């Protein structure tokens, strides 16, 4: 039920608009590295100083106007230039729908080609993030087409999908980020319980560690991290074959701890003002994530938890009025 609430909040346009306007007052800086490139580069430098790399996401998705998609492409390419110019340890994550996948496939492909080509020039990795189920296959089609000319791309495997192992095996020669999944998906395409998702998540991680190119293990769950550490030791897997990933602003002490152990560690760094839907889905993916930020939020006297609860109240009121 709590997951459904957060998914509903992520899709509420009124709350999204309010979050853009009052983001910093609501504590957006807790989960967003910057609203512009300069602020974000500064945040990346701070991570790098702790032995942590970054994958940078220009926030926004589900774009339906070409002008907005082209603006997103420019923002991403400007960030690539800034990463190169400032010599920070970072690469790019992007969402195809932000670049026009819902407008026209070929238009999106051309936008992606421009981005991937620029990144390739600077020997920079581009990760094509996966979105909801309806966009999964078109995203793989984009990846497969681009891989004919470029080798600096990878993608995401979402563990809650029944098709995840097949997709993993088909793309095992790519750099892959393995996640649990953050969208609300129906029972005919995705596992619904935490136990089923966690079990599949571990299977996917273990398979790719043993058979794949490079594995990004994206989780805040210390139980799974402990399991992976034991698996790595048991199978004598080189640290060069994988990294741990977490979201910016979440479990910062654990991030530093893993980096200090000598593991490759990468923080998912979102930037921009379109942060609200992103954050609500992180809570939907794992409602326990709320506990991971509440302590940080209140010690900084921010109001992000209050903002989330207020959003739930507003959404609930609106729903009652429609009945």
C-alpha angles and dihedrals in degrees: 000000000000090000090054090051093055092046089052091050092051090058097046108112095195092055092043091054091048091049091053090051098044100024099129092045089053090053099259090152087071091068104019121069095211145330092234139028096262093054091045094051088052090053091048091052089054091052092046090053087061093051093260126129125207141226109204125215124193098216119239139078145175093054117180102180125073092220091059092046091051090049090052090050090052092049091052094046091047089053091050089053091048093050090051095044094048093042094226123158102252145113136192135268118189142174120230093217089060088057096050108278090140091049102049131335095222092047089054092046092054091049090051092048091056091051096044092046092053092047091048089055089059095040090247127151122237119202117201105213119217120233134184121336096265090062099043100090095042088051091053088048089055091048093049093048094048092046090066089072105019135049099188097085137094139160147208133272115207111211097207093068119093088220094055098102092048090050091047094052092047091052101033091123090064128081101259135194111209117207137165096239134256108210129086106254130180123254093248092067106024144041112254106197127075091231093056093045093048091049092052091043091058092046091053093047093049093047094051094043088057100037110017139086102243129344127211107196106204113193143113091203107115091196090061091042090054090049091050092048090054092046092051091051093046093052096036092235115183117245087230089070099065150016137202118237133198136168123267110267097017125110093344094173092054090048090056092043093055092045090050089054087064098255120138104254128190128185120211102233117197120192136183134055099279092088105124101082090043092054096045090053090052087057091045091051091056116359087198085073086078088066090052093061103032093078092049092044096051095043086056091044092239126148106220094120090049089049092053093049092046088052091053089051093050092048091049092050092049091050093051092051091055093054 
